[in-house]
C-alpha cells in the first residue's frame, strides 16, 4: 500500500503520529496510517474557517462544477479506490466497486440540486422571501461499514450549499478516504475540504469545537447520544444517522421460495454490517418452516472468504471489536433459539463469522432485542397481524422496515402502521440519492439525500420587506 497523508489547508501532510490499519481478512497490518493530533484538527478547522467566506461567496454554479468534478475523479480511479476499500474494510471487490461507483452517482445527483429563493408572499402589504444560506464549517464523522458511500451522503451537499468541511473517517477504515483526498486535492480550493484521522480520540473534540457549526454523524445510537450532548454546548446543528433494529414482516400469502433471496440479501449484505439491514424477521406461522428452510439453503451455499478472492459473496466482519460483539450474539442464539445454519466463528485467520439463521427465538433474547450488526438473523414466529405490528414497533429504534406479501394493498396497510423512517414492500435496502432518508425514534435526527438533505446544510433566512415599487 502506498503512502497516505492528511489533507489540511490544501496540503498533503503526515500525521503527528501513525497508527496501523489491519486487513480484516488476515489480521495483518495493511499500512501505517497518519494519525492527527489535536493541533492538526485545530489547523484543519482553522483552514476551513478561513476558506469559508470566499467559498460561500462563490456562485453556486462554480461550486457545482467542483462537486461534479469530484465525481469524474472518483470514476476515473474507481479500480484503485475499490481495491483499497476491500483490503481495509473486507467486503468483496465487486461490492467495493459498487460502493465506489455509487459514491460517484451520489456526487453527481446531489451536485445537481438547486437552492432557489422562494417567494412566500408578494402582496400589497409586503414581500417575503426565503433564502437558504450556508452554515460555515461542517464536521463529517464517517463509520467503517461504508466509508466512501457514506462520505458521499454528506460531502456533496455540504459543499454545494457553500459550507467548508472537515472529514474524519473511522480509525479502522481511513485509507480509501485518504486516497480520495489525495485525488481531489487540486479540484477543490485550498482549505475548503480537509481530511484528518484519529484513533477514536478526536470525535469529541470536533463535536465541541467552537468553530464547527454543524456535525453530520453516522454511527451507533450510543455514540450519537454523546455527539448530541457534546454539540449542545455550542448549539451546533446536527444530523444523526444512527442504529437500527429493522423488522421484516412476512405475511401469510408469500411464496417462500420467491421472497427468500431478497430477504437474505436484505439481512446479510456487507456481512450484516448495514445500519438498516433486516435485523429481525417476523414470519407468519403458516409459512414459517418453509421460509426457514429456504434461508438455510441460501446461507449454506453462500461463499464466505477474503473479499479479494473471486466468487466471494460475504467477507469478514470489519474489526475485532465487532467480531467479538457478534460472537456474543451467537452465544445468545445458541442459548435462546435453535441455530439451523452457521452459528460459529470460522476457524481461520480474519474476523469471519458463518452466515447464521436462528429459529424458535423470541423477544427477551439479546439477538432479537438488540442490534447485532453482523451475519446473524433471528426468525420469530407470529400468528396475528395486529400483534406483529405491535411487536415490530416495540423498540427504541425506527430506521427501516419491510413488509413481504403477494398482496401489495395488504402490505401497504401494514407499512403505514410501522414506526420507521423508511418502509419497503417486497424489498429491503433500496436507496437512491433522490429519495430522502432518515430515522424515527432513536435511529436518528434529520434527513439525508435529496432536497431535504441539502437543506440540512443550510440556515433558513427570511427577508420580510415592503412590496417592490
Secondary structure, 3 states (H helix, E strand, C coil): CCCCCEEECCEEECCCEEEEEEECCCCEEEEEEEECCHHHHHHHHHHHHHHHHHHHHCCHHHHHHHHHHHHHHHHHCHHHHHHHHHHHHCCCHHHHHHHHHHHHHHHHHHCCCCCCCEEEEECCCCEEEEEEEECCEEEEECCCCCHHHHHHHHHHHHHHCCCEEEEECCCCCCHHHHHHHHHHCCCCCCCCEEEECCCCCCHHHHHHCCCCCEEEEECCHHHHHHHHHHHHHHCCEEEEECCCCCEEEECCCCCHHHHHHHHHHHHHHHHHCCCCCCCEEEEECCCHHHHHHHHHHHHHCCCECCCCCCCCCECCCCCHHHHHHHHHHHHHHHHHCEEEECCCECCCCCCCECCEEEECCCCCCHHHHCCCCCCEEEEEEECCHHHHHHHHHCCCCCCEEEEECCCHHHHHHHHCCCCCCEEEECCCCCCCCCCCECCCHHHEECCECHHHHHHCCEEEEEEEECCCC
